[in-house]
Each structure stands twice: as structure tokens, then as C-alpha cells.
Amino acid sequence: MSRKTDSIAALEKARKAIDDAFAPMPDSALAYLKPGDDYAIGGIVIHLIQSLDGYIATLEALGQAGYRDTEGPAEDESVVEGQLAHARLGLAPAERKSTFAEMAAKQQQLGRLAAKANDDEYARLVGVSYPGDDVPYPTSVALVLQWMTEHFTEHVPHARQLFAEWQTAR
């Protein structure tokens, strides 16, 4: 397998680890907000979807620029605030299945976008200029996949820890 294929598979495996971490949690746990936290247990999924949206937009921009230096996607602050508010509330039972399906679909979309890059484009480090930044941020398709994979991975123990705290607090 190629490095790109391995990275796409690692991304999917990391997302599935999130699914596995949440599987034993009852719906009632998904609204638990630990005092001082930015989002409830279920809000982790909203947060991950927000990250996927940003990385999807970044890979779309890279592809449109021919995997050369480019402008990065801007974030709509009202959308970001809405997502953060939703993340603080967590997930309602009725939205659990669709939200996890959305996360899986967006993870697959990110993988498909990465797969479009040839091996050189996949590894090529380019500058992405994000609104408000003074200098371009070194980015590649490979790095985007690595960052999202790491993001999924870091939230597995986080979700499990919050779930254990919820169980104790009940």
C-alpha cells in the first residue's frame, strides 16, 4: 500500500475508534457538560464535524489551486458560534444516529479528496494563507490527514474520561 492509502485507512480507523468509544454510552450521557468544559460529551462529535468541515474546505482549496500555495477557507463566525453552542448542549437522543452518520460521511469525503492527489501532490508542502494570519501555514494533503487522524485519536480517551465522570456524577 502507498503512504496515501495507509493514511486514508488510518483516518477511517481513528474515526471508528470514536464510534467505539461512544457505543456504550447511553443517550442521557451525551448532554453531560463537565463544569469548565467547552462542550458536552456528545459535543465532541459536533467539534469533530467542525474540524472535518475545515479540513474538507482546505483540501478543496488545495485541489482547486493545483496543490500550490493558496488562500485557505474562511470561517463564518456565526456558524462557528452556533456549532459551539450546539457542542455545549451535546447530542439529543433523536440526533445521535444522524450526527454520527454525518461524521462518518465527512470522514469519507475527506479521504476521497485526499485520494484525488497524486503521490507528489499528496506529499507536497505548500503555503495556505488563512484570513487573519500574517504568513502562510505550511500544509499538505498528508498533513491534513495526519492532523484529523490525531484529532480523532485525542478525543477517544477524552470521551471515555468524560463518560466515567458522568457515571460517577449520577
Secondary structure by P-SEA (a helix, b strand, c coil): ccaaaaaaaaaaaaaaaaaaaaccccccccccccccccccccaaaaaaaaaaaaaaaaaaaaaaacccccccccccaaaaaaaaaaaaacccccaaaaaaaaaaaaaaaaaaaaaacccccccbbbbbbcccccccccccaaaaaaaaaaaaaaaaaaaaaaaaaaaaac
